[in-house]
């Protein structure tokens, strides 16, 4: 990523090994980073944590690598949530909002947490919080997708003007920075693409926190959400959107540990 644009990644988390005992405070947001490249044995273990519908979704992928990556992403999501809730991954049940945002299915009064996930190429990111909505987006930077026609369709006029005003050698990275920030916002709100990406604007100012400049004409909505860039890794762009502003971010690096008996630890 261009040096000037990349400086705002200083606001992202450092990726640490998680503690033996996970706790998620009311004012905390945890983001996990994980590789999707697993051994066949690891994929099989994670596959057994999934429900029938998730397995059907995996089978819709044409290529085996994509099927395996989906299984790993969903299996790790279940495993991570299970660690917080002290629940076996296969026992978790999901429900979905009007526009497809996943949530945990719980009984009234039962402890729950909010979450969101995104995976691209060989990486996955998982956001977990308590008492506030979150959205996360991760994109592998590919030159052929950073197309002027795509920008004109999904970006606001002001965003397009800013993008075209940047040096040519950083426009590709800037395109994906814009894209992930906008995707993270619509995922956090739960509106998905029912809220057109060109109906709201995000900032792109090097070395400064992200600002939601406008949100579908609702100025109050711009103060409800906060956006955070994430340094996911070389060749990737990522962003996190969180409800509210009084929260602390922690970044954990997932590592696959398997016992000799084949249990996921």
N, C-alpha and C positions, 0 to 999 in steps of 0.2 A: 504494500500500500504506500502511496506517496507520503513522504515524511510529514508534510504540512497537514494533510488530512488525518494521518494516523495519530497525531498528538492527542486528540481527544480520547483515545483509548486509555490514557492515563487515568481516566475516571472509572474505568472498568475494574473488576476484581482481580486479585491474584489468585491462582488456582492452588489450593492447599489440600493436603490429605485430610479427610474428615476425621473427627474425633471418634473414639470407640463408642461413645454414647451421644446420640444426636438429640439436640433440643432445638425447638423452633419457637423463639419468643414472639410475642404479639407484634413487636416492632421490627421484625427481621424478615428479610427475603433471602432465601438460599438459591443459588444457581449452581447446578451440577454440569460438568463437562465430561463427556465420555466418548471413547472411540467406538465406532460401530463394527469394527473389524474384530471378529471373535472366531475362535476355533469351532469346528463342527460340533464338538461336544458341548461347548458353551452355548451355542445357538440352540441345541436340543434341550438343554436345561431351561433356558429362558422360554422356549416354546411351550413347555409344560405349565407355565404360569398363565398362559393366555386363555381367554374364553373362545368359544366356537366362532363367534362373529369376528373376533380379531384374526383368527386363523383364516377365515374366509377372505378377509380383506388382504391378508398377506398373499393369498393365492392369486389375487387379481393382478399382481405384478408380473410382468412378462419375463423378467430376468431373475435368475436365482439370487444373484447378489442383492438386488433390490428387495426381494422377498426376505432374505436373511436380515438385511438392515432394518426392515420394518419390524421383524420379530424381536430383534435386539433392542430397538428403541422402545417398543411397548413393554417388553419384559423388564428392561431396566427401570422404566417408569413405575411399574408395579413394585419392583424390588425397593426402589427408593422410597416410595410412599409407604410401603409396608414397614420400612425401618422407622419412620416417624410415628406411625400409628400402632406399632407393635402387632402387626397383622401379617399373616402369610400372604404373599403376593397374589396367589390364585384365588384368595377369598375376597379380594376387592371387587366391587361392582361399580360400573360407571353409568352415568346418565348424560344426556346431551341436551344443550340448549337449543333454542329455536333455529339458530344458525350453525349448530354443530359443535359449539364449544363443550369440551368434556368436563365433567365434574364427578366427584365421588357421590355415590348413592348411599345415604345414611339415614338412620332413623331420627326423628325430631329430638333435639337435645344431645345427640351423639357427637363426639368430638370429630371435627373434620378439618381439612386444610384445602386451600386453593392451589391450583397448579396449572402449568402449561408446558408444552414441549415443542421442540422444532428439531428436525434433523436434515442434513444436507451432505451429500457426498460421503465422507467417512466419519463425520462427527455428529453428535447430538448434544443439545442443551436442554436442561430441565429446570424450570423455575417453580419454587414452592414457597407458599406464604400462609399466614394464618390471619383471617379477618380482613383480607383485602384482595381484590382481583389482580391478576398478573397476566401478562402476555409476553411471549418471547419469540424472536425470529432469528434464524440462522440461514445464511446463504453462502454457497460456494461461488466465488467470483468467476464468472465465465464471460469472456469478451463478447460472444455472439448474442448474449441476452441483453447486454447494455445497449439497446437499440433506440435511436431517436423516436421511432414510431411507438415503441412501448412507453417511453417517457411521456410523449404527447398524450397518450391514452390514459395514463394513470397518475401523472404528476400535475400539480397545479401550475398555472402560468408563471407564478413567482418562482416556484421550484425549478421549472424548466429554464427560466432566465438565469438563475443562479448556476445551474448545472452547465449551461452553455458558456457561461462567463469564466469557467475554470480552465486552466491549462489542459490541453488535449490529453496529456499523459496521466492525468488524475481523474478524468471524467468517468472512466469505467468504474473505479473504486467508489467515486462519489455517487454514481447511480445506485450501487448496492447499499451504500450507507443510507441513502434516502429510502430505498425500498424496505430495508429491515426495520427502520424506525416506524414507517407507516404500517407495515404488517404487524409489528408488535402492538401498536395502538389498537388496531381493529380486533386483534385476538384478545387483548385485555378487556375490551368493552363487550366482547361476545357477539358483536354485530357482523363479523366476517365481511365478506365482500358485498353484503347488503348496504354497507356504507362505502360508496365509491371512493377509491384512493385519491381522486382529484378533488374531493369535497373537504379536505382538511390539509393543513400544511405543517411540516416540521422544519426545524432549523438545521443548518449545516455550517457551523462556525467553528473553525479549528481551535482546540485548546479551551473550549468553553462547554458547560453542560448543555444538553439538548433542551430545546424549548418547543412545546406544542404551540404553534403560532395561531392556529385557528382550527375549529372543529365543527364543520357543517353549519356555520353561522351561529353557533352557541358559544359565546365568550366565556360563560361560566364553566363549560366543559373543559376549557383549556387549563383551568386551575385545579381540576379534579385529578389530573393524571400527571405523573412525572416519567420522563424517559431517560434511559441510561445506556450509553454505548458499552459494548462488551468486546474485549479482546479475545476472541475465541481461538485464534490461531492464524498462522500465515496463510493467505489465500482465502480467508473467510471474512464476511461482515456479519455483525450480530448486534441486536439491540433488545433491551428489556423495557417494558412499560408496566408501571405499578400504580395502583390507586392510592392517592395521597402522596405526601411528601415527607412525613415523619417516620422514615424507615431506614434500616441499616442493611447493607448488602454483604453477604458472605459467599465466596466462591469455592466450591469443592471439586476436586478432580476424582472421578470414579476410577477405581482399579478393580479388576475382576479377580477375586480370590475364591478358589474352589477347594473344598476339602477332598480328601482321598475318597470319601463316600459319594462325592459328586454334588454335595449340597452347596448352594450359593451362599457365601458368607458376606 
